[in-house]
């Protein structure tokens, strides 16, 4: 994954050691595997008593913040927007702007811009 995010610097495949030698797994296959594992974890959570709620997709007045709450891409975008907003509120806009001028490696810059990690 790091290679894909790093762009030209990185490698789009993961090299894995096998009994017969090395094998290359394409980035897309790795992402599909992560999606499948995430889906299995979500289903297991519901089976073990966890409840799936759409409240995170709604504003304080009960209106959906997304065009189509059944669309996985809309749901994922809503979560990313919430994570970015949380990051901004926790860090403060002045600190984010100040730190945004610091040089980062491509992976760190991507994670910061996605709101997944702080500085």
BAFI-3210 file (N, C-alpha, C; in Angstrom, 3 decimals, decimal comma, padded with zeros to 6 digits):
// residues 119
n [1|2|3|4|5|6|7|8|9|10|11|12|13|14|15|16|17|18|19|20|21|22|23|24|25|26|27|28|29|30|31|32|33|34|35|36|37|38|39|40|41|42|43|44|45|46|47|48|49|50|51|52|53|54|55|56|57|58|59|60|61|62|63|64|65|66|67|68|69|70|71|72|73|74|75|76|77|78|79|80|81|82|83|84|85|86|87|88|89|90|91|92|93|94|95|96|97|98|99|100|101|102|103|104|105|106|107|108|109|110|111|112|113|114|115|116|117|118|119]
n.u [000,827|001,965|003,713|001,950|000,653|002,825|003,276|005,149|007,506|007,092|006,216|003,760|002,998|002,908|005,502|005,700|006,898|006,909|006,489|007,489|009,047|009,237|006,301|004,165|001,757|-000,845|-001,720|-004,514|-005,627|-004,792|-006,216|-008,853|-008,863|-008,594|-011,038|-012,818|-012,073|-012,744|-015,516|-016,222|-015,492|-017,304|-019,747|-019,429|-019,381|-022,042|-023,347|-022,411|-023,806|-023,469|-024,821|-025,942|-026,022|-027,430|-027,189|-024,861|-024,769|-026,515|-027,604|-027,954|-030,638|-031,795|-031,714|-030,395|-026,931|-025,910|-026,409|-027,401|-028,020|-027,737|-025,673|-022,449|-020,140|-020,945|-021,389|-018,814|-017,488|-018,802|-017,879|-015,118|-015,222|-016,168|-014,015|-011,984|-013,029|-013,065|-010,306|-009,512|-010,858|-009,700|-006,997|-006,941|-007,293|-005,190|-002,854|-002,897|-002,583|-000,040|001,580|001,158|002,897|005,275|007,707|006,781|007,070|005,692|003,709|003,037|002,142|-000,121|-001,729|-002,113|-003,471|-005,777|-006,858|-006,400|-004,261|-002,500|-000,149]
n.v [-001,190|001,200|001,683|002,203|004,539|006,221|006,851|007,600|006,991|004,652|001,102|-000,636|-003,177|-005,856|-007,734|-011,057|-013,776|-017,156|-020,775|-021,616|-019,561|-016,059|-014,004|-011,692|-009,472|-007,615|-004,155|-003,594|-006,118|-006,427|-004,332|-005,180|-007,436|-006,261|-004,890|-007,056|-008,321|-006,266|-006,187|-008,729|-008,395|-006,387|-007,726|-009,772|-008,267|-007,367|-009,859|-010,641|-009,120|-006,410|-003,325|-002,029|001,251|004,098|006,612|008,146|009,120|011,175|014,547|016,908|017,354|015,108|014,681|013,162|013,355|012,647|011,947|009,428|007,137|004,378|003,910|002,695|004,224|006,854|006,619|006,023|008,373|010,164|009,283|009,800|012,594|013,233|012,329|014,041|016,520|016,143|015,953|018,563|020,092|019,129|019,750|022,437|025,091|026,962|025,629|023,443|024,687|025,823|023,549|022,280|023,314|022,076|019,744|016,489|012,919|011,172|009,270|009,982|012,601|012,046|010,595|012,575|014,535|013,112|013,099|011,111|010,810|012,715|015,426]
n.w [000,000|000,732|-001,368|-003,509|-002,697|-002,564|-005,141|-008,013|-006,747|-005,396|-005,473|-007,277|-006,575|-004,149|-002,922|-002,069|-000,159|-001,083|-001,000|-003,428|-004,278|-005,021|-005,174|-006,840|-005,725|-006,943|-006,324|-006,409|-005,829|-003,205|-001,968|-002,479|-000,871|001,667|001,762|001,770|004,194|005,960|005,579|006,531|009,222|009,988|009,657|011,543|013,859|013,998|014,208|016,701|018,453|018,199|017,045|014,013|013,067|011,511|012,389|012,415|009,885|009,842|010,419|013,173|013,153|012,192|009,480|006,532|005,774|003,408|-000,093|-000,862|001,396|001,217|-000,463|-000,640|-001,252|-000,738|002,007|002,917|002,169|003,848|006,354|006,074|005,806|008,361|009,928|009,028|009,872|012,638|013,071|012,324|014,273|016,628|016,272|015,635|013,389|012,866|013,673|011,935|009,406|009,769|010,162|007,779|005,960|006,364|005,108|004,053|003,702|000,848|001,669|004,336|003,892|002,325|004,165|006,101|004,591|004,066|006,517|008,284|010,040|012,534|012,847]
ca.u [000,000|002,835|004,219|000,913|000,429|004,026|003,263|006,286|008,581|006,760|005,942|002,340|002,782|003,549|006,251|005,543|007,671|006,104|007,312|008,083|009,807|008,555|005,101|003,745|000,317|-001,169|-002,340|-005,965|-005,951|-004,623|-007,344|-010,039|-008,749|-008,920|-012,490|-013,463|-011,823|-013,555|-016,913|-016,354|-015,441|-018,565|-020,789|-019,191|-019,791|-023,506|-023,719|-022,064|-024,626|-023,297|-025,939|-025,609|-026,832|-027,179|-027,219|-023,666|-025,016|-027,554|-027,270|-028,626|-032,089|-032,247|-031,640|-029,185|-025,879|-025,493|-027,492|-027,962|-027,436|-027,466|-024,504|-021,226|-019,210|-021,447|-021,168|-017,376|-017,166|-019,300|-016,959|-013,885|-015,511|-016,246|-012,654|-011,266|-013,561|-012,550|-008,891|-009,432|-011,298|-008,722|-005,711|-007,073|-006,946|-003,885|-001,804|-002,926|-001,983|001,388|002,254|000,983|004,017|006,436|007,806|006,516|007,183|004,389|002,728|002,586|001,360|-001,422|-002,489|-002,497|-004,512|-006,991|-007,348|-006,262|-003,253|-002,102|001,248]
ca.v [000,000|002,371|001,920|002,789|005,910|006,994|007,232|007,193|006,500|003,329|-000,040|-000,934|-004,566|-006,343|-008,960|-011,968|-015,010|-018,374|-021,987|-021,742|-018,349|-014,796|-013,733|-010,288|-009,261|-006,255|-003,261|-003,786|-007,361|-006,155|-003,503|-006,036|-008,286|-005,436|-004,657|-008,303|-008,489|-005,264|-006,633|-009,851|-007,852|-005,692|-008,746|-010,446|-007,329|-007,414|-011,187|-010,779|-008,243|-005,011|-002,848|-001,116|002,458|005,094|007,937|008,902|009,720|012,188|015,762|017,029|017,415|013,822|014,633|012,517|014,225|012,061|011,842|008,071|006,423|002,975|003,865|002,541|005,327|008,008|006,349|006,153|009,796|010,792|008,942|010,557|013,987|013,325|012,183|015,286|017,566|015,834|016,319|020,026|020,615|018,754|020,399|023,881|025,445|027,629|024,621|022,644|025,474|025,959|022,271|021,854|023,792|021,225|018,688|015,129|011,912|011,086|008,492|010,807|013,709|011,523|010,290|013,856|015,177|012,312|013,286|009,855|010,949|014,074|015,758]
ca.w [000,000|000,776|-002,709|-004,345|-002,243|-002,835|-006,554|-008,835|-005,886|-004,883|-006,331|-007,227|-006,180|-002,925|-003,154|-000,938|-000,237|-001,135|-001,040|-004,753|-004,583|-004,784|-005,958|-006,837|-005,550|-007,380|-005,346|-006,426|-005,129|-001,767|-001,529|-002,461|000,304|002,830|001,731|002,191|005,630|006,643|005,517|007,459|010,584|010,232|009,816|012,824|014,898|014,079|014,717|018,119|019,273|017,849|016,244|012,919|013,172|010,481|013,012|012,047|008,579|009,987|011,142|014,469|012,945|011,677|008,014|006,032|005,246|002,132|-001,075|-000,862|002,534|000,908|-001,343|000,162|-001,495|000,014|003,428|003,167|002,083|005,075|007,445|005,867|006,144|009,822|010,463|008,744|010,739|013,970|013,067|012,321|015,571|017,659|016,029|015,469|012,012|012,790|013,775|010,709|008,334|010,052|009,955|006,390|005,157|006,600|004,107|004,504|002,668|000,173|002,438|005,456|003,334|001,933|005,370|006,717|003,766|004,213|007,863|009,023|011,082|012,866|012,535]
c.u [000,865|003,362|003,198|000,689|001,624|004,134|004,472|007,419|008,346|006,524|004,464|002,013|003,443|004,248|006,159|006,331|006,721|007,035|008,076|008,924|009,003|007,320|004,755|002,230|000,018|-001,893|-003,849|-006,395|-005,799|-005,800|-008,632|-010,031|-009,082|-010,415|-013,217|-013,279|-012,636|-015,021|-017,147|-016,360|-016,743|-019,694|-020,642|-019,619|-021,300|-023,963|-023,457|-022,802|-024,441|-024,459|-025,440|-026,560|-026,452|-027,142|-026,007|-023,817|-026,005|-027,032|-028,096|-030,148|-032,648|-032,267|-030,333|-028,210|-025,381|-026,689|-028,189|-027,329|-027,173|-026,229|-023,226|-020,225|-019,647|-021,187|-019,687|-016,948|-017,624|-018,370|-015,658|-014,085|-015,561|-014,856|-011,832|-011,717|-013,068|-011,094|-008,731|-009,800|-010,295|-007,410|-005,819|-006,562|-005,586|-002,757|-001,753|-002,247|-000,482|002,132|002,146|002,141|005,265|006,490|007,564|006,792|005,790|003,329|002,165|001,737|-000,031|-002,294|-002,956|-003,618|-005,832|-007,587|-007,216|-005,228|-002,995|-000,643|002,135]
c.v [001,246|002,705|002,590|004,250|006,793|007,386|006,707|006,590|005,047|002,292|-000,381|-002,347|-004,850|-007,647|-009,818|-013,244|-016,198|-019,571|-022,109|-020,534|-017,109|-014,685|-012,256|-010,226|-007,825|-005,473|-003,470|-005,041|-007,190|-005,348|-004,305|-006,945|-007,503|-005,142|-005,894|-008,535|-007,492|-005,656|-007,786|-009,360|-007,141|-006,694|-009,471|-009,552|-007,358|-008,748|-011,310|-009,773|-006,773|-004,564|-001,864|000,075|003,418|006,498|008,778|009,588|010,876|013,403|015,828|017,081|016,123|013,704|013,964|013,554|013,744|011,970|010,487|007,268|004,944|002,807|003,782|003,678|006,585|007,836|006,538|007,621|010,522|010,513|009,720|012,030|014,183|013,224|013,447|016,409|017,369|016,267|017,833|020,603|020,301|019,526|021,916|024,266|026,106|026,616|023,770|023,396|025,609|024,672|021,794|022,310|022,946|020,122|017,302|014,180|011,728|010,337|009,327|011,962|013,239|011,232|011,551|014,499|014,423|012,467|012,047|009,905|012,429|014,271|015,370]
c.w [000,000|-000,605|-003,605|-003,980|-002,581|-004,311|-007,292|-008,013|-005,512|-005,949|-006,183|-006,801|-004,836|-003,270|-001,898|-001,197|-000,173|-001,161|-002,348|-005,149|-004,260|-005,674|-005,805|-006,698|-005,953|-006,282|-005,277|-005,685|-003,619|-001,230|-001,484|-001,243|001,572|002,912|002,250|003,692|006,456|006,675|006,484|008,910|010,934|010,460|011,145|013,989|015,091|014,658|016,203|019,000|019,014|016,968|015,199|013,009|012,058|011,072|012,642|010,696|008,644|010,744|012,432|014,342|012,352|010,171|007,599|005,473|003,888|001,205|-000,994|000,274|002,275|000,031|-000,496|-000,037|-000,750|001,508|003,775|003,117|003,346|006,250|007,296|006,199|007,654|010,457|010,222|009,664|012,176|014,088|013,141|013,680|016,681|017,511|016,037|014,096|011,891|012,799|012,511|009,575|008,524|009,734|008,513|005,515|005,356|005,537|004,732|003,353|002,060|000,981|003,584|004,967|002,932|003,146|006,078|005,917|003,836|005,606|008,733|010,138|011,337|012,543|013,701]
res [x|x|x|x|x|x|x|x|x|x|x|x|x|x|x|x|x|x|x|x|x|x|x|x|x|x|x|x|x|x|x|x|x|x|x|x|x|x|x|x|x|x|x|x|x|x|x|x|x|x|x|x|x|x|x|x|x|x|x|x|x|x|x|x|x|x|x|x|x|x|x|x|x|x|x|x|x|x|x|x|x|x|x|x|x|x|x|x|x|x|x|x|x|x|x|x|x|x|x|x|x|x|x|x|x|x|x|x|x|x|x|x|x|x|x|x|x|x|x]
***
